[in-house]
Amino acid sequence: EPKNENLPKSIDEIEFTKRTYWVLQAAGIRTIGELAEKKETELYKLRNCGRMTVRDIQAKLSELGLTLKQ
């Protein structure tokens, strides 16, 4: 299975909302690959990460052909 070329990219390269960006920064998530390895339930455990933030993350990953870990 070919790897997605976006995995090593920094989350800085994605146009997340400011809130989503700060949630990811505070959690120490720096790359798209690190984010794609998270489960939805793990995201909800992050400080200030609610339904809208998770939806933003899912939408942006989907645009890149990626999903959260199942």
Distance bins in CASP14 RR format, pairs under 12 A and 6 or more apart:
PFRMAT RR
TARGET T0000
AUTHOR 0000-0000-0000
RMODE 2
METHOD distances of the structure
MODEL  1
2 65 0 0 0 0 0 1 0 0 0 0 0
3 32 0 0 0 0 0 1 0 0 0 0 0
3 33 0 0 0 0 1 0 0 0 0 0 0
3 36 0 0 0 0 0 1 0 0 0 0 0
3 65 0 0 0 0 0 1 0 0 0 0 0
3 66 0 0 0 0 0 1 0 0 0 0 0
4 31 0 0 0 0 0 1 0 0 0 0 0
4 32 0 0 0 0 1 0 0 0 0 0 0
4 33 0 0 0 0 1 0 0 0 0 0 0
4 35 0 0 0 0 0 1 0 0 0 0 0
4 36 1 0 0 1 0 0 0 0 0 0 0
4 61 0 0 0 0 1 0 0 0 0 0 0
4 62 0 0 0 0 0 1 0 0 0 0 0
4 63 0 0 0 0 0 1 0 0 0 0 0
4 64 1 0 0 1 0 0 0 0 0 0 0
4 65 1 0 0 1 0 0 0 0 0 0 0
4 66 1 0 1 0 0 0 0 0 0 0 0
4 67 0 0 0 0 0 1 0 0 0 0 0
5 13 0 0 0 0 0 1 0 0 0 0 0
5 32 0 0 0 0 1 0 0 0 0 0 0
5 33 0 0 0 0 0 1 0 0 0 0 0
5 64 0 0 0 0 1 0 0 0 0 0 0
5 65 0 0 0 0 0 1 0 0 0 0 0
5 66 0 0 0 0 0 1 0 0 0 0 0
6 13 0 0 0 0 1 0 0 0 0 0 0
6 14 0 0 0 0 1 0 0 0 0 0 0
6 31 0 0 0 0 1 0 0 0 0 0 0
6 32 1 0 1 0 0 0 0 0 0 0 0
6 33 1 0 0 1 0 0 0 0 0 0 0
6 34 0 0 0 0 0 1 0 0 0 0 0
6 35 0 0 0 0 0 1 0 0 0 0 0
6 36 0 0 0 0 1 0 0 0 0 0 0
6 60 0 0 0 0 0 1 0 0 0 0 0
6 61 0 0 0 0 1 0 0 0 0 0 0
6 62 0 0 0 0 0 1 0 0 0 0 0
6 63 0 0 0 0 1 0 0 0 0 0 0
6 64 1 0 1 0 0 0 0 0 0 0 0
6 65 1 0 0 1 0 0 0 0 0 0 0
6 66 1 0 0 1 0 0 0 0 0 0 0
7 13 0 0 0 0 0 1 0 0 0 0 0
7 30 0 0 0 0 0 1 0 0 0 0 0
7 31 1 0 0 1 0 0 0 0 0 0 0
7 32 1 0 1 0 0 0 0 0 0 0 0
7 33 1 0 1 0 0 0 0 0 0 0 0
7 34 0 0 0 0 1 0 0 0 0 0 0
7 35 0 0 0 0 1 0 0 0 0 0 0
7 36 1 0 0 1 0 0 0 0 0 0 0
7 37 0 0 0 0 1 0 0 0 0 0 0
7 61 0 0 0 0 0 1 0 0 0 0 0
7 64 0 0 0 0 1 0 0 0 0 0 0
7 65 0 0 0 0 0 1 0 0 0 0 0
7 66 1 0 0 1 0 0 0 0 0 0 0
8 30 0 0 0 0 0 1 0 0 0 0 0
8 31 1 0 0 1 0 0 0 0 0 0 0
8 32 1 0 0 1 0 0 0 0 0 0 0
8 33 1 0 0 1 0 0 0 0 0 0 0
8 34 0 0 0 0 1 0 0 0 0 0 0
8 35 0 0 0 0 0 1 0 0 0 0 0
8 36 0 0 0 0 0 1 0 0 0 0 0
9 30 0 0 0 0 1 0 0 0 0 0 0
9 31 1 0 0 1 0 0 0 0 0 0 0
9 32 1 0 1 0 0 0 0 0 0 0 0
9 33 0 0 0 0 1 0 0 0 0 0 0
9 34 0 0 0 0 0 1 0 0 0 0 0
9 35 0 0 0 0 0 1 0 0 0 0 0
9 36 0 0 0 0 0 1 0 0 0 0 0
9 60 0 0 0 0 0 1 0 0 0 0 0
9 61 0 0 0 0 0 1 0 0 0 0 0
9 64 0 0 0 0 1 0 0 0 0 0 0
9 66 0 0 0 0 0 1 0 0 0 0 0
10 16 0 0 0 0 0 1 0 0 0 0 0
10 21 0 0 0 0 0 1 0 0 0 0 0
10 24 0 0 0 0 0 1 0 0 0 0 0
10 25 0 0 0 0 0 1 0 0 0 0 0
10 28 0 0 0 0 0 1 0 0 0 0 0
10 29 0 0 0 0 0 1 0 0 0 0 0
10 30 1 0 0 1 0 0 0 0 0 0 0
10 31 1 0 0 1 0 0 0 0 0 0 0
10 32 1 0 0 1 0 0 0 0 0 0 0
10 33 0 0 0 0 0 1 0 0 0 0 0
10 34 0 0 0 0 0 1 0 0 0 0 0
10 35 0 0 0 0 0 1 0 0 0 0 0
11 20 0 0 0 0 1 0 0 0 0 0 0
11 21 1 0 0 1 0 0 0 0 0 0 0
11 22 0 0 0 0 0 1 0 0 0 0 0
11 23 0 0 0 0 0 1 0 0 0 0 0
11 24 1 0 1 0 0 0 0 0 0 0 0
11 25 1 0 0 1 0 0 0 0 0 0 0
11 26 0 0 0 0 0 1 0 0 0 0 0
11 27 0 0 0 0 0 1 0 0 0 0 0
11 28 0 0 0 0 1 0 0 0 0 0 0
11 29 1 0 0 1 0 0 0 0 0 0 0
11 30 1 0 0 1 0 0 0 0 0 0 0
11 31 1 0 0 1 0 0 0 0 0 0 0
11 32 1 0 0 1 0 0 0 0 0 0 0
11 33 0 0 0 0 1 0 0 0 0 0 0
11 34 0 0 0 0 1 0 0 0 0 0 0
11 35 1 0 0 1 0 0 0 0 0 0 0
11 36 0 0 0 0 0 1 0 0 0 0 0
11 38 0 0 0 0 0 1 0 0 0 0 0
11 56 0 0 0 0 0 1 0 0 0 0 0
11 57 0 0 0 0 1 0 0 0 0 0 0
11 60 0 0 0 0 1 0 0 0 0 0 0
11 61 0 0 0 0 0 1 0 0 0 0 0
11 64 0 0 0 0 0 1 0 0 0 0 0
12 21 0 0 0 0 1 0 0 0 0 0 0
12 24 0 0 0 0 1 0 0 0 0 0 0
12 25 0 0 0 0 1 0 0 0 0 0 0
12 29 0 0 0 0 0 1 0 0 0 0 0
12 30 0 0 0 0 1 0 0 0 0 0 0
12 31 0 0 0 0 1 0 0 0 0 0 0
12 32 0 0 0 0 0 1 0 0 0 0 0
13 21 0 0 0 0 0 1 0 0 0 0 0
13 30 0 0 0 0 0 1 0 0 0 0 0
13 31 0 0 0 0 1 0 0 0 0 0 0
13 32 1 0 0 1 0 0 0 0 0 0 0
13 33 0 0 0 0 0 1 0 0 0 0 0
13 35 0 0 0 0 0 1 0 0 0 0 0
13 60 0 0 0 0 0 1 0 0 0 0 0
13 64 0 0 0 0 1 0 0 0 0 0 0
14 20 0 0 0 0 1 0 0 0 0 0 0
14 21 0 0 0 0 1 0 0 0 0 0 0
14 24 0 0 0 0 1 0 0 0 0 0 0
14 29 0 0 0 0 0 1 0 0 0 0 0
14 30 0 0 0 0 0 1 0 0 0 0 0
14 31 0 0 0 0 0 1 0 0 0 0 0
14 32 1 0 0 1 0 0 0 0 0 0 0
14 33 0 0 0 0 0 1 0 0 0 0 0
14 35 0 0 0 0 1 0 0 0 0 0 0
14 36 0 0 0 0 0 1 0 0 0 0 0
14 56 0 0 0 0 1 0 0 0 0 0 0
14 57 0 0 0 0 1 0 0 0 0 0 0
14 59 0 0 0 0 0 1 0 0 0 0 0
14 60 1 0 1 0 0 0 0 0 0 0 0
14 61 0 0 0 0 1 0 0 0 0 0 0
14 62 0 0 0 0 0 1 0 0 0 0 0
14 63 0 0 0 0 1 0 0 0 0 0 0
14 64 1 0 0 1 0 0 0 0 0 0 0
14 66 0 0 0 0 0 1 0 0 0 0 0
15 21 0 0 0 0 1 0 0 0 0 0 0
15 56 0 0 0 0 1 0 0 0 0 0 0
15 59 0 0 0 0 0 1 0 0 0 0 0
15 60 1 0 0 1 0 0 0 0 0 0 0
15 63 0 0 0 0 1 0 0 0 0 0 0
15 64 0 0 0 0 0 1 0 0 0 0 0
16 22 0 0 0 0 1 0 0 0 0 0 0
16 23 0 0 0 0 1 0 0 0 0 0 0
16 24 1 0 0 1 0 0 0 0 0 0 0
16 25 0 0 0 0 1 0 0 0 0 0 0
16 29 0 0 0 0 0 1 0 0 0 0 0
16 32 0 0 0 0 0 1 0 0 0 0 0
16 35 0 0 0 0 1 0 0 0 0 0 0
16 49 0 0 0 0 0 1 0 0 0 0 0
16 52 0 0 0 0 0 1 0 0 0 0 0
16 53 0 0 0 0 1 0 0 0 0 0 0
16 54 0 0 0 0 0 1 0 0 0 0 0
16 55 0 0 0 0 0 1 0 0 0 0 0
16 56 1 0 0 1 0 0 0 0 0 0 0
16 57 1 0 0 1 0 0 0 0 0 0 0
16 58 0 0 0 0 0 1 0 0 0 0 0
16 59 0 0 0 0 1 0 0 0 0 0 0
16 60 1 0 0 1 0 0 0 0 0 0 0
16 61 0 0 0 0 0 1 0 0 0 0 0
16 63 0 0 0 0 0 1 0 0 0 0 0
16 64 0 0 0 0 0 1 0 0 0 0 0
17 23 0 0 0 0 1 0 0 0 0 0 0
17 24 0 0 0 0 0 1 0 0 0 0 0
17 48 0 0 0 0 0 1 0 0 0 0 0
17 49 0 0 0 0 0 1 0 0 0 0 0
17 50 0 0 0 0 0 1 0 0 0 0 0
17 52 0 0 0 0 1 0 0 0 0 0 0
17 53 1 0 0 1 0 0 0 0 0 0 0
17 54 0 0 0 0 0 1 0 0 0 0 0
17 55 0 0 0 0 0 1 0 0 0 0 0
17 56 1 0 1 0 0 0 0 0 0 0 0
17 57 0 0 0 0 1 0 0 0 0 0 0
17 59 0 0 0 0 0 1 0 0 0 0 0
17 60 0 0 0 0 1 0 0 0 0 0 0
18 24 0 0 0 0 0 1 0 0 0 0 0
18 25 0 0 0 0 0 1 0 0 0 0 0
18 48 0 0 0 0 0 1 0 0 0 0 0
18 53 0 0 0 0 0 1 0 0 0 0 0
18 56 0 0 0 0 0 1 0 0 0 0 0
19 25 0 0 0 0 0 1 0 0 0 0 0
19 26 0 0 0 0 0 1 0 0 0 0 0
19 46 0 0 0 0 0 1 0 0 0 0 0
19 47 0 0 0 0 0 1 0 0 0 0 0
19 48 1 0 0 1 0 0 0 0 0 0 0
19 49 0 0 0 0 1 0 0 0 0 0 0
19 50 0 0 0 0 1 0 0 0 0 0 0
19 51 0 0 0 0 0 1 0 0 0 0 0
19 52 1 0 0 1 0 0 0 0 0 0 0
19 53 1 0 0 1 0 0 0 0 0 0 0
19 54 0 0 0 0 0 1 0 0 0 0 0
19 55 0 0 0 0 0 1 0 0 0 0 0
19 56 1 0 0 1 0 0 0 0 0 0 0
19 57 0 0 0 0 0 1 0 0 0 0 0
20 26 0 0 0 0 0 1 0 0 0 0 0
20 27 0 0 0 0 0 1 0 0 0 0 0
20 29 0 0 0 0 0 1 0 0 0 0 0
20 35 0 0 0 0 0 1 0 0 0 0 0
20 43 0 0 0 0 1 0 0 0 0 0 0
20 46 0 0 0 0 0 1 0 0 0 0 0
20 48 0 0 0 0 1 0 0 0 0 0 0
20 49 0 0 0 0 1 0 0 0 0 0 0
20 50 0 0 0 0 1 0 0 0 0 0 0
20 51 0 0 0 0 0 1 0 0 0 0 0
20 52 0 0 0 0 1 0 0 0 0 0 0
20 53 1 0 1 0 0 0 0 0 0 0 0
20 54 0 0 0 0 1 0 0 0 0 0 0
20 55 0 0 0 0 1 0 0 0 0 0 0
20 56 1 0 1 0 0 0 0 0 0 0 0
20 57 1 0 0 1 0 0 0 0 0 0 0
20 58 0 0 0 0 0 1 0 0 0 0 0
20 59 0 0 0 0 1 0 0 0 0 0 0
20 60 0 0 0 0 1 0 0 0 0 0 0
20 61 0 0 0 0 0 1 0 0 0 0 0
21 27 0 0 0 0 0 1 0 0 0 0 0
21 28 0 0 0 0 0 1 0 0 0 0 0
21 29 0 0 0 0 0 1 0 0 0 0 0
21 30 0 0 0 0 0 1 0 0 0 0 0
21 35 0 0 0 0 0 1 0 0 0 0 0
21 48 0 0 0 0 0 1 0 0 0 0 0
21 49 0 0 0 0 0 1 0 0 0 0 0
21 53 0 0 0 0 1 0 0 0 0 0 0
21 56 0 0 0 0 1 0 0 0 0 0 0
21 57 0 0 0 0 0 1 0 0 0 0 0
21 60 0 0 0 0 0 1 0 0 0 0 0
22 28 0 0 0 0 0 1 0 0 0 0 0
22 29 0 0 0 0 0 1 0 0 0 0 0
22 46 0 0 0 0 0 1 0 0 0 0 0
22 47 0 0 0 0 1 0 0 0 0 0 0
22 48 1 0 0 1 0 0 0 0 0 0 0
22 49 0 0 0 0 0 1 0 0 0 0 0
22 53 0 0 0 0 1 0 0 0 0 0 0
22 56 0 0 0 0 0 1 0 0 0 0 0
23 29 0 0 0 0 1 0 0 0 0 0 0
23 35 0 0 0 0 0 1 0 0 0 0 0
23 38 0 0 0 0 0 1 0 0 0 0 0
23 43 0 0 0 0 1 0 0 0 0 0 0
23 44 0 0 0 0 0 1 0 0 0 0 0
23 45 0 0 0 0 0 1 0 0 0 0 0
23 46 1 0 1 0 0 0 0 0 0 0 0
23 47 1 0 0 1 0 0 0 0 0 0 0
23 48 1 0 1 0 0 0 0 0 0 0 0
23 49 1 0 1 0 0 0 0 0 0 0 0
23 50 0 0 0 0 1 0 0 0 0 0 0
23 52 0 0 0 0 0 1 0 0 0 0 0
23 53 1 0 1 0 0 0 0 0 0 0 0
23 54 0 0 0 0 1 0 0 0 0 0 0
23 56 0 0 0 0 1 0 0 0 0 0 0
23 57 0 0 0 0 1 0 0 0 0 0 0
24 30 0 0 0 0 1 0 0 0 0 0 0
24 31 0 0 0 0 1 0 0 0 0 0 0
24 32 0 0 0 0 0 1 0 0 0 0 0
24 33 0 0 0 0 0 1 0 0 0 0 0
24 34 0 0 0 0 1 0 0 0 0 0 0
24 35 1 0 0 1 0 0 0 0 0 0 0
24 38 0 0 0 0 1 0 0 0 0 0 0
24 43 0 0 0 0 1 0 0 0 0 0 0
24 46 0 0 0 0 1 0 0 0 0 0 0
24 47 0 0 0 0 0 1 0 0 0 0 0
24 48 0 0 0 0 0 1 0 0 0 0 0
24 49 0 0 0 0 1 0 0 0 0 0 0
24 53 0 0 0 0 1 0 0 0 0 0 0
24 54 0 0 0 0 0 1 0 0 0 0 0
24 56 0 0 0 0 0 1 0 0 0 0 0
24 57 1 0 0 1 0 0 0 0 0 0 0
24 60 0 0 0 0 0 1 0 0 0 0 0
24 61 0 0 0 0 0 1 0 0 0 0 0
25 34 0 0 0 0 0 1 0 0 0 0 0
25 35 0 0 0 0 0 1 0 0 0 0 0
25 46 0 0 0 0 0 1 0 0 0 0 0
25 47 0 0 0 0 0 1 0 0 0 0 0
25 48 0 0 0 0 0 1 0 0 0 0 0
25 49 0 0 0 0 0 1 0 0 0 0 0
26 46 1 0 0 1 0 0 0 0 0 0 0
26 47 1 0 0 1 0 0 0 0 0 0 0
26 48 1 0 0 1 0 0 0 0 0 0 0
26 49 0 0 0 0 1 0 0 0 0 0 0
26 53 0 0 0 0 0 1 0 0 0 0 0
27 34 0 0 0 0 1 0 0 0 0 0 0
27 35 0 0 0 0 1 0 0 0 0 0 0
27 38 0 0 0 0 1 0 0 0 0 0 0
27 42 0 0 0 0 1 0 0 0 0 0 0
27 43 0 0 0 0 1 0 0 0 0 0 0
27 44 0 0 0 0 0 1 0 0 0 0 0
27 45 0 0 0 0 1 0 0 0 0 0 0
27 46 1 0 1 0 0 0 0 0 0 0 0
27 47 1 0 0 1 0 0 0 0 0 0 0
27 48 0 0 0 0 1 0 0 0 0 0 0
27 49 1 0 0 1 0 0 0 0 0 0 0
27 53 0 0 0 0 0 1 0 0 0 0 0
27 57 0 0 0 0 0 1 0 0 0 0 0
28 34 1 0 0 1 0 0 0 0 0 0 0
28 35 0 0 0 0 0 1 0 0 0 0 0
28 38 0 0 0 0 0 1 0 0 0 0 0
28 46 0 0 0 0 1 0 0 0 0 0 0
28 47 0 0 0 0 0 1 0 0 0 0 0
29 35 1 0 1 0 0 0 0 0 0 0 0
29 36 0 0 0 0 1 0 0 0 0 0 0
29 37 0 0 0 0 1 0 0 0 0 0 0
29 38 1 0 0 1 0 0 0 0 0 0 0
29 42 0 0 0 0 0 1 0 0 0 0 0
29 43 0 0 0 0 1 0 0 0 0 0 0
29 46 0 0 0 0 1 0 0 0 0 0 0
29 49 0 0 0 0 0 1 0 0 0 0 0
29 53 0 0 0 0 0 1 0 0 0 0 0
29 57 0 0 0 0 1 0 0 0 0 0 0
29 68 0 0 0 0 0 1 0 0 0 0 0
31 37 0 0 0 0 1 0 0 0 0 0 0
31 38 0 0 0 0 0 1 0 0 0 0 0
31 64 0 0 0 0 0 1 0 0 0 0 0
31 66 0 0 0 0 0 1 0 0 0 0 0
32 38 0 0 0 0 0 1 0 0 0 0 0
32 57 0 0 0 0 0 1 0 0 0 0 0
32 60 0 0 0 0 1 0 0 0 0 0 0
32 61 1 0 0 1 0 0 0 0 0 0 0
32 63 0 0 0 0 0 1 0 0 0 0 0
32 64 1 0 0 1 0 0 0 0 0 0 0
32 65 0 0 0 0 0 1 0 0 0 0 0
32 66 1 0 0 1 0 0 0 0 0 0 0
32 67 0 0 0 0 0 1 0 0 0 0 0
32 68 0 0 0 0 0 1 0 0 0 0 0
33 61 0 0 0 0 1 0 0 0 0 0 0
33 64 0 0 0 0 1 0 0 0 0 0 0
33 66 1 0 0 1 0 0 0 0 0 0 0
33 67 0 0 0 0 0 1 0 0 0 0 0
33 68 0 0 0 0 0 1 0 0 0 0 0
33 69 0 0 0 0 0 1 0 0 0 0 0
34 42 0 0 0 0 0 1 0 0 0 0 0
34 43 0 0 0 0 0 1 0 0 0 0 0
34 57 0 0 0 0 0 1 0 0 0 0 0
34 61 0 0 0 0 0 1 0 0 0 0 0
34 66 0 0 0 0 0 1 0 0 0 0 0
34 68 0 0 0 0 0 1 0 0 0 0 0
34 69 0 0 0 0 0 1 0 0 0 0 0
35 42 0 0 0 0 0 1 0 0 0 0 0
35 43 0 0 0 0 1 0 0 0 0 0 0
35 46 0 0 0 0 0 1 0 0 0 0 0
35 49 0 0 0 0 0 1 0 0 0 0 0
35 53 0 0 0 0 0 1 0 0 0 0 0
35 54 0 0 0 0 0 1 0 0 0 0 0
35 56 0 0 0 0 0 1 0 0 0 0 0
35 57 1 0 0 1 0 0 0 0 0 0 0
35 58 0 0 0 0 0 1 0 0 0 0 0
35 60 0 0 0 0 1 0 0 0 0 0 0
35 61 1 0 0 1 0 0 0 0 0 0 0
35 64 0 0 0 0 0 1 0 0 0 0 0
35 66 0 0 0 0 1 0 0 0 0 0 0
35 67 0 0 0 0 0 1 0 0 0 0 0
35 68 1 0 0 1 0 0 0 0 0 0 0
35 69 0 0 0 0 1 0 0 0 0 0 0
36 42 0 0 0 0 0 1 0 0 0 0 0
36 43 0 0 0 0 0 1 0 0 0 0 0
36 57 0 0 0 0 1 0 0 0 0 0 0
36 58 0 0 0 0 0 1 0 0 0 0 0
36 60 0 0 0 0 0 1 0 0 0 0 0
36 61 1 0 0 1 0 0 0 0 0 0 0
36 62 0 0 0 0 0 1 0 0 0 0 0
36 64 0 0 0 0 1 0 0 0 0 0 0
36 65 0 0 0 0 1 0 0 0 0 0 0
36 66 1 0 1 0 0 0 0 0 0 0 0
36 67 1 0 0 1 0 0 0 0 0 0 0
36 68 1 0 0 1 0 0 0 0 0 0 0
36 69 1 0 0 1 0 0 0 0 0 0 0
36 70 0 0 0 0 0 1 0 0 0 0 0
37 43 0 0 0 0 0 1 0 0 0 0 0
37 61 0 0 0 0 0 1 0 0 0 0 0
37 66 0 0 0 0 0 1 0 0 0 0 0
37 67 0 0 0 0 0 1 0 0 0 0 0
37 68 0 0 0 0 1 0 0 0 0 0 0
37 69 1 0 1 0 0 0 0 0 0 0 0
37 70 0 0 0 0 0 1 0 0 0 0 0
38 44 0 0 0 0 0 1 0 0 0 0 0
38 45 0 0 0 0 1 0 0 0 0 0 0
38 46 0 0 0 0 1 0 0 0 0 0 0
38 49 0 0 0 0 0 1 0 0 0 0 0
38 54 0 0 0 0 1 0 0 0 0 0 0
38 57 0 0 0 0 1 0 0 0 0 0 0
38 58 0 0 0 0 0 1 0 0 0 0 0
38 61 0 0 0 0 1 0 0 0 0 0 0
38 66 0 0 0 0 0 1 0 0 0 0 0
38 67 0 0 0 0 0 1 0 0 0 0 0
38 68 1 0 1 0 0 0 0 0 0 0 0
38 69 1 0 0 1 0 0 0 0 0 0 0
38 70 0 0 0 0 0 1 0 0 0 0 0
39 45 0 0 0 0 1 0 0 0 0 0 0
39 46 0 0 0 0 0 1 0 0 0 0 0
39 54 0 0 0 0 0 1 0 0 0 0 0
39 57 0 0 0 0 0 1 0 0 0 0 0
39 58 0 0 0 0 0 1 0 0 0 0 0
39 67 0 0 0 0 0 1 0 0 0 0 0
39 68 1 0 0 1 0 0 0 0 0 0 0
39 69 1 0 1 0 0 0 0 0 0 0 0
39 70 1 0 0 1 0 0 0 0 0 0 0
40 46 0 0 0 0 0 1 0 0 0 0 0
40 49 0 0 0 0 0 1 0 0 0 0 0
40 50 0 0 0 0 0 1 0 0 0 0 0
40 51 0 0 0 0 0 1 0 0 0 0 0
40 53 0 0 0 0 0 1 0 0 0 0 0
40 54 1 0 0 1 0 0 0 0 0 0 0
40 55 0 0 0 0 0 1 0 0 0 0 0
40 57 0 0 0 0 1 0 0 0 0 0 0
40 58 1 0 0 1 0 0 0 0 0 0 0
40 61 0 0 0 0 0 1 0 0 0 0 0
40 67 0 0 0 0 1 0 0 0 0 0 0
40 68 1 0 1 0 0 0 0 0 0 0 0
40 69 0 0 0 0 1 0 0 0 0 0 0
40 70 0 0 0 0 1 0 0 0 0 0 0
41 49 0 0 0 0 0 1 0 0 0 0 0
41 50 0 0 0 0 0 1 0 0 0 0 0
41 54 0 0 0 0 1 0 0 0 0 0 0
41 68 0 0 0 0 1 0 0 0 0 0 0
41 69 0 0 0 0 1 0 0 0 0 0 0
41 70 0 0 0 0 0 1 0 0 0 0 0
42 49 0 0 0 0 1 0 0 0 0 0 0
42 54 0 0 0 0 0 1 0 0 0 0 0
42 57 0 0 0 0 0 1 0 0 0 0 0
42 68 0 0 0 0 1 0 0 0 0 0 0
42 69 0 0 0 0 1 0 0 0 0 0 0
42 70 0 0 0 0 0 1 0 0 0 0 0
43 49 1 0 1 0 0 0 0 0 0 0 0
43 50 1 0 0 1 0 0 0 0 0 0 0
43 51 0 0 0 0 0 1 0 0 0 0 0
43 52 0 0 0 0 0 1 0 0 0 0 0
43 53 1 0 0 1 0 0 0 0 0 0 0
43 54 1 0 1 0 0 0 0 0 0 0 0
43 55 0 0 0 0 0 1 0 0 0 0 0
43 56 0 0 0 0 0 1 0 0 0 0 0
43 57 1 0 0 1 0 0 0 0 0 0 0
43 58 0 0 0 0 1 0 0 0 0 0 0
43 61 0 0 0 0 0 1 0 0 0 0 0
43 68 1 0 0 1 0 0 0 0 0 0 0
43 69 0 0 0 0 0 1 0 0 0 0 0
44 50 1 0 0 1 0 0 0 0 0 0 0
44 51 0 0 0 0 1 0 0 0 0 0 0
44 52 0 0 0 0 0 1 0 0 0 0 0
44 53 0 0 0 0 1 0 0 0 0 0 0
44 54 1 0 0 1 0 0 0 0 0 0 0
44 55 0 0 0 0 0 1 0 0 0 0 0
44 57 0 0 0 0 0 1 0 0 0 0 0
44 68 0 0 0 0 0 1 0 0 0 0 0
45 54 0 0 0 0 0 1 0 0 0 0 0
46 53 0 0 0 0 1 0 0 0 0 0 0
46 54 0 0 0 0 1 0 0 0 0 0 0
46 57 0 0 0 0 0 1 0 0 0 0 0
47 53 0 0 0 0 0 1 0 0 0 0 0
48 54 0 0 0 0 0 1 0 0 0 0 0
49 55 0 0 0 0 0 1 0 0 0 0 0
49 56 0 0 0 0 1 0 0 0 0 0 0
49 57 0 0 0 0 1 0 0 0 0 0 0
50 56 0 0 0 0 1 0 0 0 0 0 0
50 57 0 0 0 0 0 1 0 0 0 0 0
50 58 0 0 0 0 0 1 0 0 0 0 0
51 57 0 0 0 0 0 1 0 0 0 0 0
51 58 0 0 0 0 0 1 0 0 0 0 0
52 58 0 0 0 0 0 1 0 0 0 0 0
52 59 0 0 0 0 0 1 0 0 0 0 0
53 59 0 0 0 0 0 1 0 0 0 0 0
53 60 0 0 0 0 0 1 0 0 0 0 0
54 60 0 0 0 0 0 1 0 0 0 0 0
54 61 0 0 0 0 0 1 0 0 0 0 0
54 68 0 0 0 0 1 0 0 0 0 0 0
55 61 0 0 0 0 0 1 0 0 0 0 0
55 62 0 0 0 0 0 1 0 0 0 0 0
55 68 0 0 0 0 0 1 0 0 0 0 0
56 62 0 0 0 0 0 1 0 0 0 0 0
56 63 0 0 0 0 0 1 0 0 0 0 0
57 63 0 0 0 0 0 1 0 0 0 0 0
57 64 0 0 0 0 0 1 0 0 0 0 0
57 66 0 0 0 0 0 1 0 0 0 0 0
57 67 0 0 0 0 0 1 0 0 0 0 0
57 68 1 0 0 1 0 0 0 0 0 0 0
58 64 0 0 0 0 0 1 0 0 0 0 0
58 65 0 0 0 0 0 1 0 0 0 0 0
58 66 0 0 0 0 1 0 0 0 0 0 0
58 67 1 0 0 1 0 0 0 0 0 0 0
58 68 1 0 0 1 0 0 0 0 0 0 0
58 69 0 0 0 0 0 1 0 0 0 0 0
59 65 0 0 0 0 0 1 0 0 0 0 0
59 66 0 0 0 0 0 1 0 0 0 0 0
59 67 0 0 0 0 0 1 0 0 0 0 0
59 68 0 0 0 0 0 1 0 0 0 0 0
60 66 0 0 0 0 1 0 0 0 0 0 0
60 67 0 0 0 0 0 1 0 0 0 0 0
60 68 0 0 0 0 0 1 0 0 0 0 0
61 67 1 0 1 0 0 0 0 0 0 0 0
61 68 1 0 0 1 0 0 0 0 0 0 0
61 69 0 0 0 0 0 1 0 0 0 0 0
62 68 0 0 0 0 1 0 0 0 0 0 0
END
